[in-house]
Amino acid sequence: MSRGLTAGMLTQANATRLQPVLLYEGEFQSGTVRLWTGVGPLTWNSVVWTGAGTLLGITPIEETRDTRAVGIAVSLSGISSTIIAVALTECRLKKAGSVYFACMSGGAIVADPVLAYKGFLDVPTIEDQGDTCTVTISYESELIDLQRPRIRRYTHNDQKLDYANDKGFEYVSEIQERDVLWGGNPVSLQLPLRPPPPPPGPYVQPYNPYNPNNGALSSSPPPPYPYGY
């Protein structure tokens, strides 16, 4: 957390009395919601943040050494049950959400708050207690996208998704089952070979009742069976 702290934040961190607060900024369907863990309105970064006090809850933010996605949850409790439908309608998958760590001094924000977490909206859940309810919104780090499988194909249509005029895969489907000889000995490829030529004559014609030249010498080899009849 000490990385990138301003001089004012370092002074507050070393002070005997620390007044930390958290600021939450979330994007929704109709606009951006800005809340903080204090009471009343608070102006910072040229916008007004609405105080939610202890009604605003944020799960601990974990920082890891390895590269993996870490999520958090932001909850708002004690709100009227009549706005459940509004909460479900406003939440949209992949909307951005940020949490800032800040310090207060003399009722004002000390420059500058630190961005403690930034992620994307994942799943909203609602716990209804009758007159009031608690809305909890889960956020996932953008690193979660690394776990999503990339399904691509070595096909012409898939290649056109990135390069519309590329024809490098145009004939891939036609060569899937085609045997292509690329050097080597045809015997090792088990291909049919042409029979060797017959030895030089003369030849004796085999017996054939329909052939008047039975047993006669000929300069041509006898035809293979059954074409001699």
MIDOSE-1310 file (N, C-alpha, C; in nm, 2 decimals, decimal comma, always signed):
residues 229
msrg	+0,08/-0,12/+0,00/+0,00/+0,00/+0,00/+0,09/+0,12/+0,00; +0,21/+0,12/+0,04/+0,29/+0,24/+0,05/+0,35/+0,28/-0,08; +0,33/+0,20/-0,19/+0,38/+0,24/-0,32/+0,30/+0,36/-0,37; +0,36/+0,47/-0,41/+0,30/+0,58/-0,48/+0,22/+0,67/-0,39
ltag	+0,25/+0,67/-0,26/+0,18/+0,76/-0,17/+0,23/+0,90/-0,18; +0,14/+1,00/-0,17/+0,19/+1,14/-0,17/+0,24/+1,17/-0,04; +0,30/+1,29/-0,03/+0,36/+1,34/+0,09/+0,25/+1,35/+0,20; +0,14/+1,40/+0,16/+0,03/+1,41/+0,25/-0,02/+1,28/+0,31
mltq	-0,03/+1,18/+0,22/-0,07/+1,05/+0,27/+0,04/+0,98/+0,36; +0,16/+1,01/+0,33/+0,27/+0,95/+0,41/+0,27/+1,02/+0,55; +0,23/+1,15/+0,56/+0,22/+1,22/+0,68/+0,11/+1,16/+0,77; +0,00/+1,13/+0,70/-0,12/+1,08/+0,78/-0,09/+0,94/+0,82
anat	-0,01/+0,86/+0,74/+0,02/+0,72/+0,78/+0,11/+0,72/+0,90; +0,19/+0,82/+0,92/+0,28/+0,82/+1,03/+0,23/+0,90/+1,15; +0,11/+0,95/+1,13/+0,05/+1,03/+1,24/+0,00/+0,94/+1,36; -0,01/+1,00/+1,48/-0,06/+0,93/+1,59/-0,20/+0,90/+1,58
rlqp	-0,27/+0,98/+1,51/-0,42/+0,96/+1,49/-0,45/+0,95/+1,34; -0,50/+0,84/+1,30/-0,53/+0,82/+1,16/-0,68/+0,81/+1,14; -0,73/+0,88/+1,04/-0,87/+0,88/+1,00/-0,89/+0,82/+0,86; -0,88/+0,69/+0,85/-0,90/+0,63/+0,71/-1,04/+0,62/+0,67
vlly	-1,07/+0,63/+0,54/-1,20/+0,61/+0,49/-1,18/+0,54/+0,35; -1,29/+0,48/+0,31/-1,30/+0,41/+0,18/-1,40/+0,47/+0,09; -1,36/+0,48/-0,04/-1,45/+0,54/-0,13/-1,48/+0,44/-0,24; -1,61/+0,42/-0,27/-1,65/+0,33/-0,38/-1,71/+0,40/-0,49
egef	-1,67/+0,36/-0,61/-1,72/+0,42/-0,74/-1,76/+0,30/-0,83; -1,89/+0,29/-0,86/-1,94/+0,18/-0,95/-2,02/+0,23/-1,06; -2,00/+0,17/-1,18/-2,08/+0,21/-1,30/-2,20/+0,12/-1,31; -2,32/+0,18/-1,34/-2,44/+0,10/-1,35/-2,51/+0,15/-1,48
qsgt	-2,63/+0,09/-1,50/-2,69/+0,11/-1,63/-2,73/+0,25/-1,66; -2,78/+0,32/-1,55/-2,82/+0,46/-1,57/-2,72/+0,57/-1,53; -2,60/+0,52/-1,48/-2,50/+0,62/-1,44/-2,40/+0,56/-1,34; -2,32/+0,65/-1,28/-2,22/+0,61/-1,18/-2,26/+0,64/-1,04
vrlw	-2,24/+0,55/-0,95/-2,28/+0,56/-0,81/-2,15/+0,58/-0,73; -2,14/+0,68/-0,64/-2,02/+0,71/-0,56/-2,06/+0,72/-0,42; -2,00/+0,63/-0,34/-2,03/+0,62/-0,19/-1,90/+0,62/-0,12; -1,91/+0,67/+0,01/-1,80/+0,66/+0,10/-1,84/+0,62/+0,24
tgvg	-1,75/+0,57/+0,32/-1,78/+0,52/+0,45/-1,80/+0,62/+0,56; -1,82/+0,74/+0,52/-1,85/+0,85/+0,62/-2,00/+0,89/+0,62; -2,02/+1,00/+0,68/-2,16/+1,05/+0,68/-2,17/+1,19/+0,61; -2,27/+1,20/+0,53/-2,29/+1,33/+0,46/-2,22/+1,33/+0,32
pltw	-2,24/+1,43/+0,25/-2,17/+1,44/+0,12/-2,02/+1,48/+0,13; -1,94/+1,43/+0,04/-1,80/+1,46/+0,04/-1,76/+1,49/-0,10; -1,68/+1,60/-0,12/-1,64/+1,64/-0,25/-1,49/+1,60/-0,27; -1,47/+1,52/-0,37/-1,33/+1,49/-0,41/-1,32/+1,46/-0,56
nsvv	-1,22/+1,50/-0,62/-1,20/+1,47/-0,77/-1,31/+1,54/-0,85; -1,36/+1,65/-0,80/-1,46/+1,73/-0,87/-1,60/+1,67/-0,88; -1,62/+1,57/-0,79/-1,75/+1,50/-0,79/-1,79/+1,48/-0,64; -1,92/+1,46/-0,62/-1,97/+1,45/-0,48/-2,00/+1,30/-0,45
wtga	-1,95/+1,26/-0,34/-1,96/+1,12/-0,29/-2,06/+1,12/-0,18; -2,16/+1,03/-0,18/-2,27/+1,02/-0,09/-2,22/+0,93/+0,03; -2,24/+0,98/+0,15/-2,20/+0,91/+0,27/-2,30/+0,79/+0,30; -2,25/+0,67/+0,32/-2,33/+0,56/+0,35/-2,30/+0,51/+0,49
gtll	-2,19/+0,56/+0,56/-2,16/+0,52/+0,69/-2,13/+0,37/+0,70; -2,18/+0,31/+0,81/-2,15/+0,17/+0,83/-2,24/+0,08/+0,74; -2,34/+0,14/+0,67/-2,42/+0,06/+0,58/-2,34/+0,01/+0,46; -2,23/+0,07/+0,43/-2,15/+0,03/+0,32/-2,04/-0,07/+0,36
gitp	-2,04/-0,18/+0,31/-1,94/-0,28/+0,35/-1,85/-0,33/+0,23; -1,72/-0,34/+0,25/-1,63/-0,38/+0,15/-1,54/-0,49/+0,21; -1,54/-0,61/+0,14/-1,46/-0,72/+0,19/-1,31/-0,68/+0,18; -1,22/-0,75/+0,26/-1,08/-0,72/+0,25/-1,02/-0,74/+0,11
ieet	-0,93/-0,65/+0,08/-0,87/-0,65/-0,05/-0,73/-0,72/-0,04; -0,72/-0,83/-0,11/-0,60/-0,92/-0,10/-0,50/-0,88/-0,21; -0,37/-0,87/-0,17/-0,26/-0,85/-0,27/-0,17/-0,97/-0,26; -0,15/-1,03/-0,38/-0,08/-1,15/-0,39/+0,05/-1,13/-0,47
rdtr	+0,15/-1,23/-0,44/+0,27/-1,22/-0,52/+0,26/-1,29/-0,66; +0,18/-1,39/-0,67/+0,16/-1,46/-0,80/+0,06/-1,39/-0,88; +0,06/-1,42/-1,01/-0,04/-1,35/-1,10/-0,17/-1,43/-1,10; -0,27/-1,39/-1,03/-0,40/-1,45/-1,03/-0,51/-1,35/-1,00
avgi	-0,63/-1,38/-1,04/-0,74/-1,29/-1,02/-0,79/-1,30/-0,88; -0,81/-1,18/-0,81/-0,86/-1,17/-0,68/-0,98/-1,08/-0,68; -1,09/-1,13/-0,63/-1,21/-1,05/-0,63/-1,25/-0,99/-0,50; -1,34/-0,90/-0,50/-1,40/-0,84/-0,37/-1,55/-0,83/-0,39
avsl	-1,61/-0,79/-0,28/-1,76/-0,78/-0,28/-1,79/-0,65/-0,21; -1,88/-0,57/-0,26/-1,93/-0,44/-0,21/-2,07/-0,46/-0,17; -2,11/-0,43/-0,05/-2,25/-0,45/+0,00/-2,31/-0,32/+0,05; -2,43/-0,31/+0,03/-2,51/-0,19/+0,09/-2,63/-0,25/+0,16
sgis	-2,63/-0,23/+0,29/-2,74/-0,29/+0,38/-2,83/-0,18/+0,42; -2,95/-0,23/+0,47/-3,05/-0,14/+0,53/-3,13/-0,06/+0,43; -3,12/-0,09/+0,30/-3,20/-0,02/+0,20/-3,34/-0,08/+0,19; -3,43/+0,00/+0,13/-3,57/-0,04/+0,13/-3,59/-0,16/+0,03
stii	-3,68/-0,25/+0,06/-3,70/-0,36/-0,02/-3,77/-0,32/-0,15; -3,83/-0,21/-0,16/-3,90/-0,16/-0,28/-3,80/-0,14/-0,40; -3,67/-0,12/-0,37/-3,58/-0,09/-0,48/-3,50/-0,22/-0,52; -3,55/-0,34/-0,48/-3,48/-0,46/-0,53/-3,49/-0,47/-0,68
aval	-3,60/-0,44/-0,74/-3,61/-0,45/-0,88/-3,52/-0,35/-0,95; -3,51/-0,23/-0,89/-3,42/-0,13/-0,95/-3,27/-0,18/-0,94; -3,24/-0,24/-0,83/-3,10/-0,29/-0,82/-3,07/-0,40/-0,92; -3,16/-0,49/-0,94/-3,14/-0,59/-1,04/-3,14/-0,54/-1,18
tecr	-3,21/-0,44/-1,21/-3,22/-0,38/-1,34/-3,09/-0,30/-1,37; -3,03/-0,23/-1,27/-2,92/-0,14/-1,29/-2,79/-0,22/-1,31; -2,78/-0,34/-1,25/-2,65/-0,41/-1,26/-2,63/-0,47/-1,40; -2,51/-0,45/-1,45/-2,48/-0,50/-1,58/-2,34/-0,57/-1,57
lkka	-2,33/-0,69/-1,63/-2,20/-0,76/-1,63/-2,09/-0,68/-1,70; -1,97/-0,68/-1,64/-1,85/-0,62/-1,69/-1,85/-0,47/-1,67; -1,94/-0,41/-1,59/-1,93/-0,27/-1,56/-1,82/-0,25/-1,45; -1,75/-0,14/-1,47/-1,63/-0,11/-1,38/-1,67/-0,07/-1,24
gsvy	-1,58/-0,11/-1,15/-1,60/-0,06/-1,01/-1,46/-0,04/-0,95; -1,45/+0,06/-0,86/-1,32/+0,10/-0,80/-1,34/+0,13/-0,66; -1,24/+0,10/-0,58/-1,23/+0,13/-0,44/-1,11/+0,21/-0,41; -1,12/+0,32/-0,34/-1,01/+0,41/-0,30/-0,99/+0,41/-0,15
facm	-0,86/+0,41/-0,11/-0,83/+0,43/+0,03/-0,78/+0,57/+0,05; -0,85/+0,64/+0,14/-0,82/+0,78/+0,16/-0,80/+0,81/+0,31; -0,75/+0,92/+0,34/-0,74/+0,97/+0,48/-0,81/+1,11/+0,49; -0,87/+1,13/+0,61/-0,93/+1,26/+0,63/-0,85/+1,34/+0,73
sgga	-0,85/+1,47/+0,71/-0,79/+1,57/+0,80/-0,87/+1,70/+0,80; -0,92/+1,74/+0,91/-1,00/+1,86/+0,92/-1,12/+1,85/+0,84; -1,18/+1,73/+0,83/-1,31/+1,72/+0,75/-1,29/+1,72/+0,60; -1,17/+1,71/+0,55/-1,15/+1,71/+0,41/-1,05/+1,59/+0,37
ivad	-1,06/+1,55/+0,24/-0,98/+1,44/+0,19/-0,83/+1,49/+0,18; -0,74/+1,41/+0,23/-0,60/+1,44/+0,21/-0,56/+1,39/+0,07; -0,49/+1,48/-0,01/-0,45/+1,44/-0,14/-0,33/+1,35/-0,13; -0,33/+1,24/-0,21/-0,44/+1,19/-0,30/-0,48/+1,05/-0,25
pvla	-0,60/+1,02/-0,26/-0,64/+0,88/-0,22/-0,58/+0,78/-0,32; -0,56/+0,66/-0,27/-0,49/+0,55/-0,34/-0,59/+0,46/-0,40; -0,58/+0,42/-0,53/-0,67/+0,33/-0,59/-0,63/+0,19/-0,53; -0,71/+0,13/-0,45/-0,69/+0,01/-0,38/-0,73/-0,11/-0,46
ykgf	-0,84/-0,10/-0,54/-0,89/-0,21/-0,62/-0,97/-0,15/-0,74; -0,96/-0,22/-0,85/-1,04/-0,19/-0,97/-1,07/-0,32/-1,04; -1,20/-0,34/-1,06/-1,24/-0,47/-1,13/-1,37/-0,45/-1,21; -1,43/-0,56/-1,24/-1,55/-0,55/-1,32/-1,67/-0,63/-1,25
ldvp	-1,79/-0,58/-1,27/-1,90/-0,63/-1,20/-1,92/-0,78/-1,25; -1,95/-0,86/-1,15/-1,97/-1,01/-1,18/-2,11/-1,05/-1,15; -2,14/-1,07/-1,02/-2,27/-1,12/-0,99/-2,33/-1,04/-0,87; -2,45/-0,99/-0,89/-2,52/-0,92/-0,77/-2,61/-1,02/-0,70
tied	-2,61/-1,01/-0,57/-2,70/-1,10/-0,48/-2,78/-1,01/-0,39; -2,90/-1,05/-0,36/-2,99/-0,97/-0,27/-3,04/-1,06/-0,16; -3,02/-1,01/-0,03/-3,08/-1,07/+0,08/-3,19/-0,99/+0,14; -3,31/-1,04/+0,13/-3,43/-0,97/+0,17/-3,47/-1,00/+0,31
qgdt	-3,47/-0,90/+0,40/-3,51/-0,92/+0,54/-3,65/-0,87/+0,58; -3,73/-0,86/+0,47/-3,86/-0,80/+0,50/-3,87/-0,66/+0,46; -3,86/-0,57/+0,56/-3,87/-0,43/+0,53/-3,74/-0,37/+0,46; -3,63/-0,43/+0,49/-3,50/-0,39/+0,43/-3,43/-0,51/+0,36
ctvt	-3,33/-0,48/+0,29/-3,26/-0,58/+0,22/-3,11/-0,54/+0,21; -3,03/-0,63/+0,18/-2,88/-0,61/+0,16/-2,85/-0,65/+0,02; -2,79/-0,56/-0,06/-2,75/-0,58/-0,19/-2,60/-0,60/-0,19; -2,55/-0,71/-0,24/-2,40/-0,74/-0,25/-2,36/-0,76/-0,39
isye	-2,26/-0,68/-0,43/-2,21/-0,69/-0,57/-2,07/-0,74/-0,57; -2,05/-0,85/-0,64/-1,91/-0,91/-0,66/-1,84/-0,85/-0,77; -1,71/-0,82/-0,75/-1,63/-0,77/-0,86/-1,51/-0,86/-0,88; -1,47/-0,88/-1,00/-1,36/-0,97/-1,04/-1,25/-0,88/-1,10
seli	-1,13/-0,92/-1,08/-1,01/-0,85/-1,14/-1,02/-0,88/-1,29; -0,96/-0,79/-1,37/-0,95/-0,81/-1,51/-0,86/-0,93/-1,55; -0,78/-0,98/-1,45/-0,70/-1,10/-1,48/-0,78/-1,22/-1,49; -0,91/-1,22/-1,45/-1,00/-1,33/-1,46/-1,02/-1,37/-1,61
dlqr	-1,00/-1,27/-1,70/-1,01/-1,29/-1,84/-0,91/-1,39/-1,89; -0,79/-1,40/-1,82/-0,69/-1,49/-1,86/-0,73/-1,64/-1,85; -0,83/-1,67/-1,76/-0,88/-1,80/-1,74/-0,99/-1,84/-1,85; -1,03/-1,75/-1,93/-1,13/-1,78/-2,03/-1,07/-1,85/-2,15
prir	-1,12/-1,96/-2,19/-1,06/-2,03/-2,31/-1,08/-1,95/-2,44; -0,98/-1,95/-2,52/-0,99/-1,88/-2,65/-1,01/-1,99/-2,75; -1,12/-2,00/-2,81/-1,16/-2,11/-2,91/-1,15/-2,05/-3,04; -1,04/-2,08/-3,12/-1,03/-2,03/-3,25/-1,00/-2,15/-3,34
ryth	-1,02/-2,13/-3,47/-1,00/-2,24/-3,57/-0,91/-2,19/-3,68; -0,84/-2,29/-3,74/-0,76/-2,26/-3,86/-0,85/-2,28/-3,98; -0,95/-2,19/-3,99/-1,04/-2,19/-4,11/-1,05/-2,05/-4,17; -1,11/-2,06/-4,29/-1,12/-1,93/-4,37/-1,21/-1,83/-4,30
ndqk	-1,32/-1,88/-4,25/-1,42/-1,79/-4,18/-1,36/-1,73/-4,05; -1,29/-1,81/-3,98/-1,23/-1,77/-3,85/-1,12/-1,66/-3,88; -1,04/-1,68/-3,99/-0,93/-1,59/-4,02/-0,99/-1,45/-4,06; -1,11/-1,45/-4,12/-1,17/-1,33/-4,17/-1,22/-1,24/-4,05
ldya	-1,23/-1,30/-3,93/-1,27/-1,22/-3,82/-1,17/-1,12/-3,78; -1,04/-1,15/-3,81/-0,93/-1,05/-3,78/-0,88/-0,98/-3,91; -0,88/-1,06/-4,02/-0,83/-1,00/-4,14/-0,93/-1,04/-4,26; -1,02/-0,94/-4,29/-1,13/-0,97/-4,38/-1,08/-1,00/-4,52
ndkg	-0,97/-0,95/-4,56/-0,92/-0,98/-4,70/-0,82/-1,08/-4,71; -0,78/-1,15/-4,60/-0,68/-1,25/-4,61/-0,74/-1,38/-4,66; -0,67/-1,45/-4,75/-0,71/-1,57/-4,81/-0,62/-1,69/-4,78; -0,53/-1,67/-4,68/-0,44/-1,77/-4,65/-0,50/-1,91/-4,61
feyv	-0,62/-1,91/-4,55/-0,68/-2,03/-4,51/-0,80/-2,07/-4,60; -0,81/-2,01/-4,72/-0,92/-2,03/-4,81/-0,94/-2,18/-4,85; -0,83/-2,25/-4,87/-0,83/-2,39/-4,92/-0,80/-2,49/-4,82; -0,80/-2,45/-4,69/-0,77/-2,55/-4,58/-0,87/-2,66/-4,58
seiq	-1,00/-2,63/-4,60/-1,10/-2,74/-4,59/-1,08/-2,84/-4,70; -1,03/-2,80/-4,82/-1,01/-2,89/-4,93/-0,89/-2,99/-4,92; -0,79/-2,95/-4,84/-0,67/-3,04/-4,82/-0,68/-3,12/-4,70; -0,79/-3,13/-4,63/-0,80/-3,20/-4,50/-0,77/-3,35/-4,52
erdv	-0,83/-3,41/-4,63/-0,81/-3,55/-4,65/-0,73/-3,58/-4,78; -0,65/-3,49/-4,82/-0,57/-3,51/-4,95/-0,44/-3,56/-4,91; -0,39/-3,66/-4,98/-0,26/-3,72/-4,97/-0,16/-3,65/-5,07; -0,06/-3,59/-5,01/+0,04/-3,51/-5,10/+0,17/-3,58/-5,08
lwgg	+0,23/-3,62/-5,20/+0,36/-3,69/-5,20/+0,47/-3,58/-5,20; +0,56/-3,59/-5,10/+0,66/-3,49/-5,09/+0,80/-3,56/-5,08; +0,85/-3,60/-5,20/+0,98/-3,68/-5,20/+0,96/-3,82/-5,14; +1,07/-3,89/-5,11/+1,06/-4,02/-5,06/+1,05/-4,13/-5,16
npvs	+1,05/-4,26/-5,12/+1,04/-4,37/-5,21/+0,90/-4,42/-5,22; +0,84/-4,43/-5,34/+0,70/-4,48/-5,35/+0,67/-4,61/-5,28; +0,78/-4,70/-5,27/+0,75/-4,83/-5,21/+0,72/-4,81/-5,06; +0,80/-4,71/-5,00/+0,77/-4,69/-4,85/+0,64/-4,63/-4,83
lqlp	+0,58/-4,57/-4,93/+0,45/-4,51/-4,91/+0,34/-4,61/-4,94; +0,37/-4,73/-4,98/+0,28/-4,84/-5,01/+0,18/-4,79/-5,12; +0,24/-4,74/-5,23/+0,16/-4,70/-5,34/+0,16/-4,81/-5,45; +0,05/-4,83/-5,53/+0,06/-4,94/-5,63/+0,16/-4,91/-5,74
lrpp	+0,24/-5,01/-5,78/+0,34/-4,99/-5,88/+0,30/-5,05/-6,01; +0,35/-5,00/-6,12/+0,33/-5,05/-6,25/+0,40/-5,18/-6,27; +0,34/-5,29/-6,32/+0,41/-5,42/-6,33/+0,53/-5,41/-6,43; +0,64/-5,48/-6,40/+0,75/-5,47/-6,49/+0,72/-5,53/-6,63
pppp	+0,79/-5,48/-6,73/+0,77/-5,53/-6,87/+0,80/-5,67/-6,88; +0,73/-5,75/-6,98/+0,76/-5,89/-6,99/+0,89/-5,91/-7,06; +0,95/-6,03/-7,04/+1,08/-6,06/-7,10/+1,07/-6,06/-7,26; +1,17/-6,05/-7,33/+1,16/-6,06/-7,48/+1,12/-6,20/-7,53
gpyv	+1,04/-6,20/-7,64/+0,99/-6,32/-7,70/+1,09/-6,41/-7,76; +1,05/-6,52/-7,84/+0,91/-6,54/-7,87/+0,83/-6,61/-7,76; +0,70/-6,60/-7,77/+0,61/-6,65/-7,67/+0,53/-6,76/-7,73; +0,49/-6,86/-7,65/+0,40/-6,97/-7,69/+0,26/-6,93/-7,64
qpyn	+0,17/-6,93/-7,74/+0,03/-6,89/-7,70/-0,03/-7,01/-7,62; -0,10/-6,98/-7,51/-0,17/-7,08/-7,43/-0,29/-7,14/-7,51; -0,33/-7,26/-7,46/-0,44/-7,32/-7,52/-0,57/-7,24/-7,51; -0,64/-7,23/-7,62/-0,77/-7,15/-7,63/-0,85/-7,21/-7,74
pynp	-0,96/-7,27/-7,71/-1,04/-7,33/-7,82/-1,08/-7,23/-7,93; -1,09/-7,11/-7,89/-1,13/-7,01/-7,99/-1,02/-6,94/-8,06; -0,90/-6,98/-8,02/-0,78/-6,91/-8,08/-0,71/-7,01/-8,18; -0,71/-6,98/-8,31/-0,65/-7,07/-8,40/-0,50/-7,08/-8,39
nnga	-0,44/-6,99/-8,31/-0,29/-6,99/-8,30/-0,24/-7,07/-8,17; -0,32/-7,16/-8,13/-0,29/-7,24/-8,01/-0,15/-7,30/-8,02; -0,06/-7,28/-7,93/+0,07/-7,34/-7,93/+0,17/-7,28/-8,03; +0,13/-7,18/-8,10/+0,22/-7,12/-8,20/+0,30/-7,02/-8,13
lsss	+0,42/-6,99/-8,20/+0,51/-6,89/-8,15/+0,46/-6,75/-8,19; +0,47/-6,65/-8,10/+0,43/-6,52/-8,13/+0,53/-6,42/-8,07; +0,54/-6,30/-8,14/+0,63/-6,20/-8,08/+0,56/-6,12/-7,97; +0,44/-6,14/-7,95/+0,36/-6,06/-7,85/+0,33/-6,15/-7,73
pppp	+0,34/-6,11/-7,61/+0,31/-6,19/-7,49/+0,16/-6,22/-7,49; +0,13/-6,33/-7,43/-0,02/-6,37/-7,42/-0,09/-6,27/-7,33; -0,21/-6,24/-7,36/-0,29/-6,15/-7,28/-0,32/-6,21/-7,14; -0,33/-6,13/-7,04/-0,36/-6,19/-6,91/-0,50/-6,24/-6,90
ypyg	-0,52/-6,33/-6,81/-0,66/-6,39/-6,79/-0,75/-6,28/-6,74; -0,88/-6,26/-6,79/-0,95/-6,35/-6,87/-0,96/-6,30/-7,02; -0,87/-6,21/-7,05/-0,89/-6,14/-7,19/-0,84/-6,23/-7,30; -0,79/-6,35/-7,27/-0,74/-6,44/-7,38/-0,85/-6,52/-7,45
y	-0,97/-6,51/-7,39/-1,08/-6,59/-7,45/-1,17/-6,50/-7,54
